[in-house]
Amino acid sequence: MTTTSTDQVPLTDTRPEAPQGASGCLRFVVLLTALFTATCATAVALQWGGAVDIVELPGLSTADPTVAWTSGFLKLAGNLAAVAAVGLSMAAAFFISGRENAPTRLTAQGWQWMRMAAAAAIAWGIILLIRVPVDYADTFARPLGEVTTEGAWSYATQSDQGQTLLLAAALALVAGILAATALSVSGAVWTALIALAAALPPVFTGHSASSGNHQIAIDSMLLHVIGAVLWTGGLLALFLARAATGKAPTTTGKQRRQRAIPLHLAARRYSHLALLAFSVVAVSGIINFIAREPLESLLTSSYGAIATGKIVLMAACGYLGWWHRRRTLPQLRAGKPRAFARLAGVELVIMAATFGLASALALTPPPGDDTGTVEATTALLGYSLDEPFRWSAVATTWYPNIMFCFLALIAVGSYLAGVRRLRKRGDTWSGVRTWVWIAGWALIVFATSSGIGKYAMAMFSVHMVQHMALNMAGPILIVLGAPTTLALRALRPNVDRGPREWLLSILHSKWVKAISQPLVALAIYMSSLYVMYLTPMFEWAMDSHVGHTFMLLHFLAAGCLFFWVIIGPDPKPRDVSYPAKILIFFISLVFHAIFGLTLMMTTSVIAEPWYTALALEWNADLLDDQQTGGGIAWAFGEVPSLFVLAALVAQWSKSEEREARRIDRVAQRAQESDSPEDDPHEVYNAYLARLAEEDRKRAEAGQ
């Protein structure tokens, strides 16, 4: 006789049966209709926008229209597979809790979602690989029959478009393998993150990357893609709940019935995500279009007409989402899921049509495309810098960094929501901490979106000001806001693994325990100076949008980690004594000073090819500007350092006062219970008496 371990096939759960979602027939009809609608929308948009039009030019080979059509439909198929892979794995990770008898293991429904996510991710990876020769043929106007292995390989490894396809395919296949083997909630989390990452590389070679304001366009498109796949994928997962009924060897009828999940709880979690995702998709889409095209082109071009169609369909989805929150979710909580399933099916069909238009829009030539000459600065930065930098113009010269503005908005909004919840409950929260938190994020936005952020790409000295704001000044204010403490107080405990439980699991994870070691945090903090600037990484970070965003995020994260360990009032896996904190902080100041002096004395320009390519006549002396940046790195830390030391002294003093009060309370209880042996004061006096007696005996023995 053979048995199957429940750790390998988690088919059962002991929770009571919950109402089912959509019926099998409804699921099949909706998915088939959605696929048909998406295909039709893509075909119409490809034809309407001119993406499949063939232009014959003398002396050049004529493209095969079949290639353009194939490319468009492959893009649609990849987008739909991406939505399924991300949404299903996200649902398994966050929409439902783990098994009742093993909270870290997937439930039956989570296991089914992950297996469907595996199929979608692997199909997605294969589609991306197929796109390599097809896109090669489309780019070089060749029929598919004339594509050679050497040509396709060269395109995949030497062109930006081919490299992004390979990277996305690799990530999608890794996500598929993880999804196929994952049995734990953490495995679902990693699958969702990797699948989401796989959806992003094509953004860096699409229309947004070639537009004038490409920094704004890329950041807004990244947010647009993330919001779209989470929004649509989450709804798909809810609609497919209990859809896969694959019969495992130990499956019985009762076990299959027990696969049902509390759908209303999963839908409630999705509802919060959907509202945020809809807002992000709407705002980022508008910003992206305005950054790339004139607004009137919505009405004067075929590209704008397709974009307008997307806006209309997305607005319809937003209305249906509002109707969900108002009508169908209450019915779902009452055990009546049919209305939710029907409305979700309609919404999925509209979303599929939206993705069809989006797939065609990505291949449609924008009306703003031109072949005019663009100056080097504008081509590299996305904006011109005709005027020399002046400190007086810092506050009046703005170029918003969409990613950091979004992070600041989410951080401040979430913080204020937590404070509001505490006050509604009758609890108090320090107003000083609230204002410090807001000031920290305001400083981050100012450093990345004001004149400092705009000129930091072109001048090393201004970049160093930005570095110090992101790596030191901003993090000091942010960690003093005590966001973790606020979150733990404001978030409600949830037996179904809610946000509070996720936060606690992160704080107690081995990874956080490792990086919060003081010396490890110091090493990460110092790496933002020595590793970034004294290796070729800095030139890569300045020349690449991915690299530049990574660099700025690393500055902020490393600074927050270090100052959390040093002065953060939030709980830590391991705390150290205040003398040790002061010593570690002084070590960091020494390394800061050495780095600044190194830059001031160097005779070679860091990332010289980048600064030379910008061709800014008013910033010709690159070495002098770099040495100025070294002076800023050396001297900038004076005021923040005094602030940190003052905070350390104040925290140390309060810690001593708390300890004294604790000892007094213990002594008071000892006196009240007539137990002098429990009185810390009496114990200490007895200890001193023993020492004195030992000294007296040694003195007598010496005589």
N, C-alpha and C positions, 0 to 999 in steps of 0.2 A: 504494500500500500504506500502511495506517495501522498504527501501533503504539500500545500502551497503556503508559504509564510505570508502572514498579513503585512509584514514589512515590505514585501515585494509587490503585492497586489492589494492595495488598500481599498477593498470593495465595500466594506461595511462600516457603519457608524452607529453609535447608540443613541443619537439624538432622535427625537420624535419626528415622524413624517411631516413634511411641509408640503404646501400646495405646489404643483408643477407649474412650469412656465408654459411656453407655447407647445401645442401638440405637434407630433411628428409630421403630420400632413401640412400644417400651417408653416412649420419650419422649412419644409421642402419647397413649398410654393413661394414663400418669401425670398429664400435664397436664390431660387431660379429666376424669379422676377428681378431681383436686384442685379444679378449678373447680366441678364438681358438688357436692363435699363442702362447699366454702366457701359456696356459694349456699344449700344446705340448712341449714347451721349458722346462717347469717345469718337465714334465714326463721324457723327455730324460735326463735332467741333474740329476734328482734323481737316475735314473738307472745307468748312466755313472759314477757318483761320488761315488756310493756305499752307498748312504744314506738309501736305502731300502734293502740292503743286510742283511741277517740274519746269525749271527754267533752263532753256537750252542756250549755252554760250559758245561762240565760235572758238574752236581749238580745244575745248574741254569735253570730257566724256559726259554723257547725259545720265542722270541718276535713274534708277529703276524705281517706279512708284510703289512697287511691292515692298521694297525695303522700308520706305517711310511708313507705310501702313503697318508692317510687321513691328517696327520699332514702337509705334504708338500703342498697339495692343499688348506688346510685351511690358511696356511701362505700366499700363493699367493692371495687368495681371500681377506684376511685382508689387504695386501699391496695395492691391487688395490682400495679397498674401502677407504683406507687412502689417496691415491692420489686424489681421487674424492672429498672427504670431505675437504681436505686442499685447493686444487686448486680452487674449485668452490666458497668457502667462501672467499678466498683471492681475487678472481676476483671481487666478489660483493663489496668488501671493497675498492679495490685500482685500478681496471682497468677502472672503469667508475665513473663519479661523481653522486651525488644525484639528486633528481628530481629538475627540473628548478624552480618550485614554492616553493620547500621545500628541500634545499640542504642537510639537514641531514637525509632525508628519502630515502629509496631505490627506484630506478627506477623499472620499470616492469621487465627488464632483470635481475637486481640485485635480485629482489624478486624471480624470477624463479631459478636463480643460488642457492639461499639460500635454496629453497625447495628441490632441487636435492642434495645439500650438506647435508641436514637433513636426507634424506633417506640413503645416503652413510654412514654417521656417525653412525646412529643407526644400520645399517647392520654390520658395522665394529665392534661396541661394542658387538653385539650378536656373531659374529665370534670369537672374543677374548674370550668370556665366554665359547663358545663351545670348544675352544682350551685347556681349563684347564683340563677336564677329558681326552682328547685325548693325550695331552703332558704327563699327569700323567701315562697313559697306556704305552706310548712310553718310558718314563724314567725307569719304573719298569718292562718292558717287560711283559706286561699283555694284553690279548685280551680285546677289548672294552666291551664285555659282562661281564667281571669279575670286572669292575670298580665299586666301591661302592661310595656312597655319602660321607661317612666318609673319605675314602681315598682321593677322589678328593678335599674335603674341607681342609683336612690336607695339601695336596700339595699346594693348593691355598694360605693358610695363613701362612705356616711355611717354605716354600722354596722360594728362591730368584726368581726363574723362575715363580712360581705361583703368587707371590706378584706383579711382574711387569706386568703380564697379567691382574690381577685384577685392578691395577692402570690405565693401558692403557684403559681397557674397561670402567672404570668409567669416565675417561676424554672424551672418544669418545662418550659415551651416553650423557654426559653433553653438549658437542658440538652439538650433534644432536638435543637436546631439544632447545638449544639457536637458532640454525639455523631454526628450525620449527616455532619459535615465533618471530624472529627478523624482524623488519620493518625499522630499522635505519641503517645507515652506521656504527655507532659505534658498534652496535650489530654484524654486519658482521666482524668487526675487532676482537672483543673478540672471536667470533666463530673460526676464522682462527687461532688465537693464541692458543686457547685451543686444537683445532684439531692437530695443529703442535706439541704441547707438548705431545699429546697422542701417537705420532709416535716414541717418544724417549725412553721410559722406557725399551723396549726389548733390546736396544743396550747394557745396563749395565749387561746383563746376556748372551750375545751371545759369539761368538768366540773371539771378541776383548777383552772381560773382562777376558778371561782365558789365554791370550797370555803372552809371556814374557814381552814385552814392553806395558803392558796393558794401561798405562796412555796415551801414544801416540796413541795407537790403538783405545781407546774409544773416545778420542777427535776427531780424524780424521773420525771415523765412524759417530759420531754425525753430523759433518759438511756434510758428504756424504749423510746421510739420509735427512737432511734438504734441501740440494741442489736438490736432486733427486725428492722429492715430490713437491717442488715448481716449478721446471722446467717442470715436466710432468703434474702436476695438472693444471698449468696455461695454457698450450697448450690445454688440454682437455676442459677447460672452454671456450676458444675461439672457439674451434671446435663445442661445444654444444650451442653456442649462438643462442637463439631463438628456441632451440630444444624442450623445454617443452611448449606445447600450451594448457595446461589445461584450460578448459573453466570455468571461474568464472561466477557467476550469472549476472554481469553487463557487461560482455565482448561482444563487438560488433566486426564486421569485421574490421571496421576502427581502433578500439582500438588494435586489434591484429596486424594490420600492424604497428601501432605506437610503438610496442614493440621493433622494430629494434634499435640497438645501433650504434653509429659511430665506426664500427669495426676497422677501421684503427687506431683510437686513442688508443683503448684498446690493439691492436696488437703492437703498438709502445711502450707502457709501458711494455708490456710483453717482448718485444725484449731486452730491457735493463736488465730486470731480468734474462732472459734466458741466456744471455752471461755470467753474473756473476755466475749463478747457474751451467752452464756447466763447467766453470773454477774451481769452488769449487769441483764439483763432480769428475772431472778428477784428480786434484792434491790430494785431500783427499783420493781417491781410491788408488792411487799409494803409498802414504805414509802409508796407512793402510796395504796394502799387504806387503810392505817392512818391516814394523815394526813387522809383525807376521811370515812371511815365507821368506826363501831364494829366491832370484829373479829367480834362475834357476828352481825352482819348477813350474814356469809357463809352462815349456816345458817338465817336467819330471813327472808330477802327474796329475791325473784326476781332482783334485781340481784346479790345475793351468790351466788345459784346459778349465774348465768352466769359470774361471776368465778371461782367454784370450778371450773367446767368448763374455763376457760382455764388455771388452775393445773395441773389434771390433765393436760391435753394438753401443756402445756409441760414437765411432768415426764417425760412419755413421750418427747418430743423430746430431752430431756437424756439419758435412758437410751440412746436410739438413737445419740446423739452419742458417748457413752461406748463403745458397742459398735463404732462406727466406729473409734475410736482403738485399741481392743483387737484387733479381728479384721480388719475390711475394709481398713484402711490398709496393714497388712503385706501382705495379698494384692495390693493395688494396686501396691505397690512390686515385688512379684514378677511383675508383668505379668498379673495376673488381675483385671480390673476389673468383672466381672459382679456379684460380691457387693456391691461398693460401689454400683453403679448401682441394684440392686434395693432395697437398704436406704435409699439416698438417695431413691428414689421413694416409699417408704412414709413417710419422714420429711417429705417435701414435702406429701404428702396431709394428714398430721396438722397441719403448720404452716398449711396453707390453712384447715383447720377452725378453728384457733386465731384466724386473722385474721378469719374469719367471725364468731366470737363477739365479737372485739374491735370490729368494725365496728358490730355491734348494741349492744354495751355503751356505746359512745360516744353513742348516741341514747336509751338507756334512762334514765328518771328515777331518780337515786339515792335510797335510802330516807331519807337524811339531809336531803333538801330540806325546807325549812320557810319560812314567810313571816313569822317572828318578826322583831322589830326588832333590828338589830345596830348596836352603837355605831360611831361614825365611825372610831375607831382600829383596831378589829378589821376593819372592812370594807376599809380601805386597806392595812393591814399584814399581815393574816392572823392577828394575835394582839393581845392587850390589853396595855396598859402602865399599869396602875393605880398602881404604886408609882413615886416619883421615882427618878431615877438615883443610884446610890451606888457609888463606886469599890470599896467593900468587897464588893459583891455581883457584881462583874464575873465572877469565877471560878465563881460558883454559879448564875448566871442564863444558861441556854444555850438557843439556838434555832438548830439546825444549818442551815448553808448547804450543801445537798446537793451542789451543783456543785463548790464548792471542797473539800469533804471528799473527793469522788471524785477530783479532780485531785491532791490531796495523797497519797491512797492509791496512785494509779497511779505518781506520781513517786517516792515513797519505795520502793514495792515494786520498781519497775524498777531503781532505783539499787542497792538491796541485792542484787538478782539479778545485776547486773553485777559487784558486789564479790565475790560468792560465786563467780562464774565465774572471775574473775581468780585468786582464792586456790586454787581447785581446780586451776588450771593451774600453780600455783607462783609466780605473780607477786604483787607487793605493791601495796597501795593505802593511802593515808594514812587512818588512823582519824579524824584531826582533820577531814579533808574530809567523811567520812561523817557524823560527828556535826553538823557545821555545816550540811550539807544537810538532815538530819532536823530540826534546830532551826529552819531557815528555813521549812520547810513547816508545822511545828507552830505557828510564829508566825502564818502565813497562816490556818490553821484557827482559831486563837484570835481573830484579828482579825475573822473573818467569822461565827463561830458562837457565841462566848461572849456575855457581856453587852454587850461592845463592839459586836458585830454586831447584836445585838437593838435596842439603843438608838440606833445610828448612823442608823437610818431616821427617828428622831424628833427628834434633837438635833444641831445643826450642830457643836457642840464635840466630841461623841463621834465624829461622822462624821470630823472632821479627825484624830482619833487613829487611826481605822481607815485613813484615807488615808495617813498617814505610815508606818503599819506595812506597808501593801501596796506603797507607792511607794518606800520607802527602806529600812526596817529588814529586811523580809523579803527583798527582792531582793539586798541586800548579802550575806546569808548564803547565799542560793541560788547566786549566781554563784561564790562562793568554794568551793563544793562541786565545781566543775569537772566538770559532768555530761557535757559533750561529749567531754572527754578520756577519761573513763571509758567512754563508749559506743564511741569509736573503738578503744579497747584491748580491750574485752570482746566486741564484735560480730565475728564471723568474716567475712573477705572472701568474697564470693559472686559467681561469674561470672554468675549469673542475677538480678542486681540485687536484692540483699537490703537489709535495713534499714541496714547500714553504707554501702552505695552511695547510698541515698536521702539519708542524713544528709550525706554529702560533697557530693552535688549541690546540696543546699539551702545549705550553707555557701559553695559556690562560685558560687551564683546571683547574677545582677546585682542582684536585689532586696535580698538580704542585704548585698551590697557597698555598696549605696546607703544603706541605713538604718544601717549600722555606721560610716559616716563620723562622726567625733566631733561636729561641729556639727549634723549631722542628728539624731543621737541626743539631743543636748542640746535641740534644738527639740521633738522628740517628748516628751521628759521634761517640759519646761516647759509643754507644751500641756495636760498633766493638771492644771495649776493655772489658768492664765489663760484658756484656751479653755473649759474645763469650768465654772468657777465664775463667770466674768464675762460669760457669755452665757446665753441661755435653755436651754442644754443641761442644766444642772444640775437645773432643775425637771422637764424631761422625764425625766431619768434617775431622779429620785426617784419620779415618778408612774407609771413604766412598769417592769414586770419586765424586759423586754428591755433597756431603757435602763439600769436599775440593774446588771444583770449585765454589760452591755457596759462600763459605767463602771469597775466593780471589776476586770474583766479588763484594761482599758486601763491602770489604775494599776499592776497587777502587771507587765504586759508592758513598759510604758514604763520602769519602774524596772529590770527585769532587763536590758533593752537598754542603758540608760545605764551601769549599773555593770559590765556585761560589757565595755563599751568602756574603762571607767576602771580597774577592778581585776580583771577576769576573767582567770583563768589559762588559760582555754580558747583554742584557736587562733582567730584573727580574719582576715578577708580582708585587713585592713590595720591595722597597729599604729602607734601614734604614740609619740613620746618621752615620758619620764616628766615632764619639766617642762611639756610641753603638757597632759598629763593633769591635773596639779595645777592648772594655770591654768583648764582647763575646769571642773574640780570647784568651784573657788572662784567662778567665774561662776555656777554653779548655786546656790551658797549665797547669793550676792547677790540673785538673782531670788527665792529662797525668802523671804529677809528682806523684800524689797519687797512681795511678795504678802501676807505676814503683817501688815505694817504697814498695807497698804491695807485689809484686813479690819478691823483694829482701829480705823481712823479713819472707816470708812464710816458713813453714817447711814441707809442703806436696807437692808432685809432681803432676802437672796438667797433665791429660791424661797418667798417669803412665802405665796402661795396654798396651797402644799403644807403648810407647817407650821401654818397657820391651820386648814386642813381637819381636821387631826388632833385639834384641840380638847383639848389636854392642859393642864389647869388648872395643874399644877405646873411647866409650862414656858411661862409666859405672856410673859416678857420675852425675845422672840426676838432682839432686837438685842444685848442683853447676852450671850446665849449665842453669837451669831455672833462678837462681838468676842473672847470667850474662845477660840473656835476660831481666830481670827487669831493670838492670842498663842501658841497651841499650834503653829501652822504656823511662827511666827517662832522659837520656842525649841526645838522638838522635835528639830531636826537637830543639836544640839550633840554628843551622845554618838555617834550614827552617823557624824558628820563626823570626829570624832577617830579612830574605828575605821577609816574609809576612809583617812585620812591615814597612820595607822600601817601599814595594809596597803600603801599606795603606797610608803612609805619602805622597808619590808621588801623589797618586790618590786624596787625600784630597787637596793638594796644587793646582793641576790642576783644581779641582772642584771649588775652591775659585777663581782662575784666570778666569775660564769660567763665573762664576757668576758676577765677576767685569766687564768683557767685555760686558756681557748682559746688566748690569745696565748702562754702558757708552753709549751703543747703544740706549737704551730707552731715556736717557737724551739728546742725540744728536737729536733724532727725535722730542723730546718735544721742544727743542730750535728752531729747523727749522720750526716747526708749530706754534711757539709763544704760547705754552701751558705750562706755568710753573707748573701748577697743576699736569701735567703728568710726570714731571721731578723727578725721585727718589731722587736725591740729594736735591732738593728744599723741597720735602715732608719730608725727614729726618730732614733737618734743621728746618722746621716748627714744627716738632714733638719735637725736642730738645728745641725750643723756648717756646713751651707750657709747657714743664716740668719745665723750668727755671722760667716761670711766676707763675706756681703753687707753686713752692718752695718759691718765693718771697712773695706771698700772705700769705702762711702759716707762714712765718717768721714775717711778719707785724702783723698778727693776734696774734701771740704768745707774741709780745711786748705789 
